Amino acid sequence: MDIKQLKYFLDIVEAKSFTRAAARIRIAQPALSRQIRQLEDELGIPLLIRHGKGVQLTDAGALLKKRAEILVRQIEHIKEEVSAQSKEPKGEVTLGLPPSLGSMLSAPLIEKVTRKFPEIFLRVTVGTSETLLESVATGKLDIGVLLSTELMGPLVCEPLLTETLYLVGLASKWAKISAPIQADIIASVPLIVTGLPHGIRILIQDYLAVHHLEAQVKLEVNSLPLMLELTRRGIGFTILPRCALYDVPRSDRLRAEPIDGLEISWMTTTFKERYQPLAAKKVKAMLLDEAKKIPRDKFLIH
C-alpha cells in the first residue's frame, strides 16, 4: 500500500465512479482499477462495491477513507513545510471561528494574514463551538476557536481571550435595573438566548443554578443578528459577550451592562494527531497576537 494508491482510492470515492475518477485524474480506467484491486488484495478485504451507477463503500472502505484523508493531508503538509523553509509560508490553512468574534478579531486577523502572507490560502468556517469541535477533533480543521466549555478529547489548547458577559436590552426597559447585573436580575427578565447545548446557554444555566434561580427563557435563537434585532424591538433581553457587541453603535437604543462574575473564555484548539504545517503555525501565532491587541476599553452602548 502506497500513497498513490490511497489518493486514487479517495479520487474514486469522491467521484463515486471509476470512469469519472479516471477522467478527472487523467489515467486509463483499467490502470486505475488495477491499482484498487492491488490495494484490496493487499488488505484482504473489498473496499468498494461496483454497481451500475458507480461505486459504494464497504465498511472497510469507509474506515480506510477516514484514515486515508488524514494521512494524505499530513503528507501534503510535510511537503509544504519542508519546501517552505527557504520561502514564504504557503499552502491552505483551514480555520474555524465563532460568529461573535467577527468584527473584533476574525476580520482583522484574516486581513492581516492575507496581506502579510499572500501565499497562504485561508479556508474559513464560521460556526458554533459545538459544530467546530467535531471538525477540529476529526482533523478537518487546522485551527479552531472554541469556548472553553466545549473542550474535550485529543485537543491541544491555548488560552485566547476571556470576555465578560453582558445583559443587553432596550434602554427604555431598564427603569429599575442597576449595574453590575446580579443573578436575581437575570432571573427576573424574559430572555432571548441560544438553545442547548450551546456553551453560553450552559454558562447562564450554571450561573443561575449556583444562586438557586432559573432563567425565564422567552425565545431560543441561534442567530446573533436576529437576537439583537429582537432585543431592539423590546421582545426581551439577551446575554452576549463584549465581542458580539463590538460594532453596535451608541445610538442603537440598546443598553448593555456587565454581569457580575459571569465570563466566557475562548481557546485556540488543534488536533493532536494532525500535522501542523508552517502556514498553520503562522496563522495560529498571528491569531494569538491579534487577541492581545484588542483594546480593553472600546465599548459601546451604555
N, C-alpha and C positions, 0 to 999 in steps of 0.2 A: 504494500500500500504506500503510495507516494502522494505528494501534494497535488500533482497534476490530476491524478485520478479523483481526488476529493473535490477539486474545482470542477471537473467535468460532471461529477455526481450532483453538485449544487446547481450547476447550469441546467441540468435536465430537470431537477426538482422545480426550479424557478420557472422554466418554460413549460413544464408539465407535459413534455413531449420530447422524444429523441429527435424527431425531424426538426422541430423548431429550434431546439438547442444546437443541433449540428449547423443549421443555417446561421444562427446568431454568432457562434464562435468560429465559424468558417472551418469546419472539419468534416470529413466524409462520415456519413452516418454509420457505415459498417465499422469504421475505426473507433467511433465513439462507443458503439455497442460492445466492441471487443474490450475496451478499457473497463467498462462497468462489469462485464462478465468476469474479467480477471479479478476485479475487486470483490465481487460476490464469491468467487471460488476461493479466494484467499481467506475471506471471513467465514466461509462455510455456511452462508445463510442468504436467502434472497433479500434484496433491498428495495426492489421496485416490482410492482405488478403491472405488466403491459396489458392494455386493452385497446379497443377500437378508437377511443377518443384521446389516448395518450398514456400516461403512467400514473400510478398511485403508490404512495409509500407504504411499505410494510412497517410493523412495529420496530423492527431492527433498523429499517431505513430512516424512520423518524428520529431514533436515537442517534444514528450516525449524523444526520443533518444537524442536529443541535450541537453536537461536539465539533463537527467539521467547520461550522460557521465561525466558532470561536477560534479554532486553530488557524484557519485561513486568514482571519483578521489579524491574529497575532503575528503571523509570518509577514504579512504586508507591513505591519507596523515596524517589525525588526528591520526590514529593508529600508523603510523610510528613515528610521533613526540613524542607522549606520551611514546611509548616504548623506544625511543632513549634517554630519559632524563638521564638515568644512563649508557648509552652506547655511542659508537662512532656513528656519524651521518650515516645513511644508507638509502637506497632506491633509486629510479630512479629520476633523475633531467633532465628535457628537456630544452635544451639551444639553442637559435638561434643566430648565429653570421654572420656578413658580411664577404665576401671573402677577402676583402682588409686588414683585421686585422690579417690574418693568422699567419705569422711568428713573427710579432711584439708582439701580445697579445694572440691570441687564442691558439696557440700551447703551449707556456709556461704555460698558465692557466690550460689547460687540463692535462699537465704533472704533475703539482703541485697538482691538485685535486686528480688525481689517486694515487699519492704517499702518500699524507697526509691522504686521506680518502678512503681507499681501499674498504669500504662497500658502497660507493656511486657509482651508475651506471649512467654514463652520456650518454644521448641520444642527440647528437649534430646535428643540422640542419644548413647548411650553405646556405645563400640566400640573396637576396637584401632586403633592408628595406621595400620595397613595399610588398614583399611576406611574410616577417616575421611579419609585422604589423598585418595582418589578424590572424595569428596563435597566437599571443600574445593576441589580443583583443577578441578572441573566447575561450581563456583559454587552448589552445592546448600546449602552451609553458609555462614553469615556469618562464623563464627569456629570454628576447630578447634584443639585442643591435641594436638600430635603430638610423638613422640620426634624428637630432632634427627637421628637416623639415617635417618628416613623422608623428610626434606625434599628436595624436588625440584620442578622445573617452575616455573610462573609464580606463586610464592607470596611474600607479604610476611610476614616472620618477625620476632618479637621474643623474646628470652630470657625464660622464665617462671620456671623452677625447676631446680636441679641437686640430685640426690639420690644419696647413697651407696647402693650395692647391698649387701645383707646375705645371708650364708649362714644359712639357717633350718633347724633340725632339732629333733627330740625331745631334751629336755635329757639324758635318760639315754644318748643315743648319742654324747655329746661327750667321753667319758672322756679321750682323749689329744689333743684339739684345742684349741689356744690361739689367742687373738686378738692382733693383727688377722689375718684369714684370708689366707693366701698361695695362689698359683695351684696349688701341688702338693697342698694340702689339698682344693681343689675337685675336682681330677682324681682324688682317691683315694676319693671318696664317691659312692654312687648318687644321681643327680639326677632330680628331678621338675621338668621345665621346659616352657616353651611350645614349640610347633612352629615350624619355619621357615615363612615368613620373618619371624617376629615380631622386633621390634627388640632386646628383651632377650636373646633366644636368640643373635642375631648378635653382640651385645656379649660374651657369655660365650665364644662360639667364638673371636672375635678375641683376647680377653684370654688365653685358654689357648694359642692358636697362637703368640703372641709368646714364650711360655715353652716352646714345643715340646711341648705337652701336649694331650691330648684329654679331653673330658668322658665320663663313664660315664653315659649317659642311660638311666635305667630306665623312665621314663614320659614321654610328651608329653601335657600337659594344658593346654587354653586357657581354663580357668575358675579364677579366683583363689580362690573359696571351696573348690572341690574340691581345689586344690593344697594349701591349708592343712590341710584335713581329712586328706588322705593323709599329710601330714607329721606331723600329730598321732598318726596310727596307726603311725608308725615305719617306713613303707614306704621312705622315702628323705629326702633333703634337698632344699630348693628354694632359689632365689635370687630375691630380691624387693627393690624399693626401699623405703625407710622409709615412704613414703606408703601402701603396701599393708599395712603392719603397724601403722598408726597406732592402730587401735582394738583390737588384740589384747591381752587382759588379761594381767597379770603372772602370774596363776595358771594360765595356759593350757598348762603343761608344755612349752612351746617355748622354745628359746634362739635368739637372733639375734645375730650378730657381724658387724661391718663387714668388707668385703673390701678389702684393701689395693690402692688405685689403680684401683678399678672404680666408675665413676659413670655416672649416666644423666641426660640433660638433656631438659627439656620446652620447647617453644616455642609461642607463640600464632601462628597462621597465618591469613591471609586470602588470597583470590584477587585477583590484581592487577586483573583486569578486572571484578570485582564491585563495584558501588556500595555503599558503606558508609553506611547511614542513621545519624542521630543516635543512635537507640536502640542500634544495634550498637556504636557508638563508646563509649557509656556503659558497656555491658556489658564490653567489652574493657578499658577503663580500670579498672573495678572488679575484673576478674579479675587484672590485673597487681598491683593494690594489695593484694588478699587474699593473693596468693602471698608478698608481702613481710612480711605479718603472721604467717606460720606460725612458731610457736615452734621454734627450732632445738634446744632441749634436751628436748622432750617425747618421751620414748621410754623404755621399752617393756618388753620381756620378758626382760631379762638374768637 
